[in-house]
Amino acid sequence: MKEAWLVVSAFLRTPSFVAMENAFLEAAKWAGIRLTLRNNASFIKKDSFDMAPPGALFFDKDVRLAQMMEQRGLRLFNRARAIAVCDDKTATFLALEKASLPQPRTVLGPVTYPGVGYGDMAFLDDIAGELGLPLVIKEGYGSFGRQVYLAHTLADMRRLVALAEARPLLFQSFISESAGEDLRVYVVGGEAIAAIRRVNSSGDFRANLENGGKACAYKPSREEIALAINACQAVHADFAGVDILRGKDGPLICEINSNAHFLGLRAATGINPAEHILRLMKGA
């Protein structure tokens, strides 16, 4: 592949997003690929796909656009199905369960509808009985550790579920030995290229750098590497950041990020995932 689009969000224009776009554009020059920046709001006109390249680096979560581009014959990195599964934590859980990969004990929340609510929420007693307290509540959609909550009591659960309204939810056992800490393994083309350990010493149970976590280079074990690679295979991702918790009985997959930010990882390890991703594209 000698020519491709870099598809990004038209609406997320923070410095970190722009810096990653620039990293991809620089890596494309090094790889010998002519990478043209496009945003997801630039495909409205009927001639938007005229002279389309053979593929695109799809660094956005606009799944419908990704599907349309694939229907027009473009090879996407990542593909639409991978983005869709990674973007919805409930779908990630199902994909990992199908692949028999270890993850925290999980219960899918029952679906309700906007304006209907959850009634008396009696089902929360059953979930607490299955998983114990405290437990983690995750909305299906969310990034940077947002929409992920720690509930210590049934009252906490009722409050958080009410705030979520009709958004999809899952409930997971709290891995206390990994509180405020996780591993991120960046996988590209079936190879673990770099890893970091993230630690949040502020008392937040989430290790995300955006919530105050600090990153340092980390050498993952063979088991952790295999788990990260298998996780990407389970969701059909060409590349992803796989977040791993270290449980008392071994590593557990926490999340898979198809559009994982890599600036912190690059700073901590000196490894630039953009170069590996563009090299993968060039060989496609």
N, C-alpha and C positions, 0 to 999 in steps of 0.2 A: 504494500500500500504506500504510494508516494504522495497522495493528496487526501486530505480528510477535513472534516469540520470539527471544531471544538464547540460543543453546544453547552451553554451555561444558562443560568436563570437571568432574566431581564430585571429581576426585582431584588436580588441579593447582591448588593454592590458594596459590601463592607471591605475594609482593607485586606482581610485574610482571604476572602474569595478572589479579589483582584490579584493578590500575590500568587495564589495557586494558578490562576489563568496564565500569568506571566511565566510561571515555572514550566507549564505545559508548552507554551509557545517557544521558550528557549530550548527545551528538550527536543522539540520538533526540529529545530534548526540542526541540532547535533545529530539527530537520527536521519536527517535528509528527507523529512516529510513536510510538505507545504500545508500547514495547519491554519485554517481560516476560522476566526472567532465568529460565532453566531449565537444570538440569544433566543430563548424559546418564544419570544413575542415577534420574531422576525419571519415566521413561517405562515403568515396569514394570507398573503397574496397568492393567487393561483400559479404564479410563475416562481414561487419560492424554491421549488425543487428543480428548476431548469439548471442544467449543467451540474447536477449533484455529483460529488465525489463518490468513490466506492464505499466509504465508511465514515464513521464519526466517533470521536471520543465524547460520550454523552455524560457530562459531569453535572447532571441535574436530576430532579426527581419527577419531571413532567412525563409520567408513564404513558399517557395517551399520545403525546407527541412522539415518544420513542417507538410506540407500536406503529404509528403512521409511517415513520421513517423506515422501519423494517418492512412494512408492506410495500414501500416504494423501492425496496431492494438494497438498502444500505446495511452494511454490517456494523453493528454498534458495539462499542466497548464502554460500559457493560450493556448487555442486551436488556430489553424491556422487562422480561420475566425476572431477571436477577434484581433489577431496581425495585420492581413491585414487591418481591418477597422480602428484600432487605428493609424496605421503607416501612413495612407493616410488621411490627414485632409479633403480632399474633400469627401471621403467615410464616415468619421466621421460625417460630416455635414448632409449627406443624412440619416444616421442611426438615428441621433437625430431628424431630421425633421419628419421621419416616425413615431417616438415615440412621437411626439408632445411635445418635451422638449425644454425649452427656451434656446436660444443662441442669440448672436448678429445678427442683420440683415445681411444676407449673400447672395452674388451673386457668382455663379460658373463662373469661367473664361472660355471663349470658347477655344476649343482645336485647336492647330495648330500642325505643324510637323517640325522636325529638318530640317534646311536649307530652310524652307519656310517663317517663321516669321509671323508677324501680320499685315503687310501692313501699312496703315495709322493710325491704332489703333483708328478709330472713335468710336468703341464700348466703349472706356474708358469714353467718354463724357456721355454715357447713364448710366454707372455704377456710376460715380460721381453724376449724377442727382438723382439716386435711393438712394444712401447711404449718400451723402454729403461728404464734406472735412473738416478736414483730415479723412482718412480712412486707414484701415489695409489691407495689402496685404500679403497673406501667400502662400508659395509654398506647394504643397501637402505633400512633404516629407521633414523632417527636425527635429532636436532635439536641446534641450537646448536653445530655443529661436532663433536659427539661422534660416535663410530663412523666417523670419517674419519681415515685414517692415512697417513703418508708412509713408504714402504719404500725404504731405500737399497741393500739387498742382497737376494739370493735368500733368505738366512737370515732377514732381516726379513719377507719375504713369507710364508715357511713358518710363522713364529711367529704372525703376525697372522691368517693364514687358519685356523690351528688354533684360535685363540681365538674366531673367529667361528662355529665349529662348523657348523651347517647353515643359518645365516642367509644370505639372498641377498646376493651381492657383485657389485661391478663394479670394474674396474681402469681408471685413466685416466692419460694422460701428464701429467707434472708440468710446469706452466707456470711456469718458474723466474722469468720476468720479472714475474710477479704474486705471488711468494712473500710471504705476510703482508699481502696487499693485495687488495681487490676493490671493486666498485661494487654498490650495491643500488639498483635503480630500482623504486619502488612504482607499480604500475599499477592503476587503478580504472576499470572501464567502458570499456576501450580507450584510456585516456589516461594518460600518465606524469605523475603529479601531483607527485612529489618524488624526489630522489635524494641519496644520501650516498656518500662514499668512506670505506672502512674500512681502517685501517692498524694492524697489530700490530707494534710495534717490540721485542717481547720475544724474538724469535727463533722464535716459533711460525709455521708456514707458513699457518695458518688466520687469517682476518681477523675472525672473529666477535667481537662486543663481549663476549660471555660468556667468551671466552678471552683477554681483555686488549686487544682492539682498541679503537681510538678512532675516532669518527665526526666528519666535517665535511661541511657542505653541499657539493653537487657539481652542476655544470651538465653533464648528459650531452650527448654529440654527437647529431646526427640519426641516425647509424648505431646508436648505443647505445639511443636511444629506440625506433627501429623494431624492433630486436632484442628488447627487453623486451616490447613490445606483441605482436609475433608469437609470442613464447614463451607468453604468456598465452592467445592464441588457439589455440595448438597443444594446450594441455591443457584448454581450455574453462573457464578461470578467469574469474570476474567481477572478482576482485581478487587481487593477489599481489605479493609482493616477489621480484623477479628478480635473482639474483646473477650478476654478469658479471666475467669475468677479461679483462684486457687482454693479449692475446697479441701476438707480434711481427708477425703477419699480420692483426691486427684483433681485435675483441671476440669473446669466446666465452661461451656460457651455462654457468654452473657449476651452479646449482640454481634451482628455482622453489618458492617457499614459499607455499602457499595460506593459511596461518594466520600469516603473518609478523608477528613482534613489531615494533611501530612506535614505542615510547617513545623509543628513541635517535634515530630519524629525526625524530620530532616535535621533540625538544629541539634537534637540529642545524639544522633547516630552518624551524621555526615552523609547519610544515604538519601538520595533524592528519588522517591517513587516515580516521579514524572518521567524520568529517563527510562526506567524499566517498562513503564506502560507504553511509551512511544516505541520502544524497541519491540515490544510484543506486537503492536499495531503494524510496524513495518514488515514483520515477518508473516503477517496474515495474508 
